Amino acid sequence: MESKSNPKSRKAKAVVPPPMSMSELARLGGGKIAYIKVMTADEAKEAFPAVEGIPSGISLYALHAADGTPIALTDSRQSALGHAMGDELEIASVH
């Protein structure tokens, strides 16, 4: 005997948009969207080679343009947010 499935019992599949390319992300918001990333001292030294004297073993907050371009490096999230506000950047949540 063949069982019939109940259409109401089927679960809807979530629609997941395709990933964005770096160039698509860069165009998002016309250059006015940024994100804040927590970095180790070693990551900060690599992303911000011009910054000297970064002590080891600390966490820093980096403000990046939507395309990943580093904008600012600071020791507090609040300071990174202040920099973004000063540049009239909207902060995107990145997961």
C-alpha positions in Angstrom: 0.0 0.0 0.0 1.4 3.3 -1.0 1.4 6.1 1.5 0.5 9.6 0.5 2.3 12.5 2.0 0.4 15.4 3.4 1.4 18.6 1.7 0.7 20.6 4.9 3.3 18.5 6.8 6.1 19.4 4.4 8.5 21.9 5.7 9.4 24.9 3.6 13.1 25.1 2.7 14.9 28.3 3.6 16.0 30.3 0.6 19.7 31.1 1.0 21.0 33.9 -1.3 24.2 33.2 -3.2 27.4 34.5 -1.6 28.5 38.0 -2.7 31.7 38.5 -4.5 34.2 41.1 -3.1 33.4 43.5 -5.9 29.6 43.2 -5.2 30.2 43.7 -1.5 32.4 46.8 -2.3 29.6 48.4 -4.3 27.1 47.7 -1.5 26.0 51.0 0.0 28.0 53.1 -2.4 31.2 52.9 -0.2 29.3 53.9 2.9 29.1 50.5 4.6 31.8 49.1 6.9 32.3 46.5 9.5 34.2 46.1 12.7 36.4 43.0 13.3 38.1 41.9 16.5 41.8 41.1 15.7 44.7 39.6 17.6 47.9 41.7 17.7 49.4 39.4 15.0 46.4 39.9 12.7 46.6 43.6 13.2 50.3 43.8 12.4 49.5 42.0 9.1 46.5 44.1 8.2 48.0 47.4 9.3 51.8 47.1 8.6 52.3 50.8 8.9 51.3 50.7 12.6 54.3 50.2 14.8 54.6 49.1 18.4 51.5 46.9 18.6 51.9 44.9 21.9 51.5 41.2 21.7 48.7 39.4 23.4 46.0 42.0 23.1 42.8 42.2 21.1 42.2 45.2 18.8 39.2 46.5 16.8 39.6 47.1 13.1 37.2 49.1 11.0 37.1 47.8 7.5 35.3 49.0 4.4 32.7 46.6 2.9 35.4 45.4 0.5 37.7 44.5 3.3 40.0 47.5 3.0 41.4 48.4 6.5 40.3 51.9 7.6 41.2 52.2 11.3 42.7 50.3 14.2 41.8 50.9 17.8 41.8 49.4 21.2 38.1 49.7 21.8 34.9 48.9 19.9 33.4 52.3 21.0 36.3 54.1 19.3 35.9 52.1 16.1 32.2 53.0 16.1 33.1 56.7 16.7 35.4 56.6 13.7 32.7 55.0 11.5 30.2 57.7 12.6 32.7 60.5 11.9 33.2 59.1 8.4 29.4 58.7 8.0 29.7 54.9 7.6 26.9 52.5 8.4 28.1 49.4 10.3 27.0 46.1 8.9 26.8 43.0 11.1 29.2 40.4 9.9 28.8 36.8 11.1 
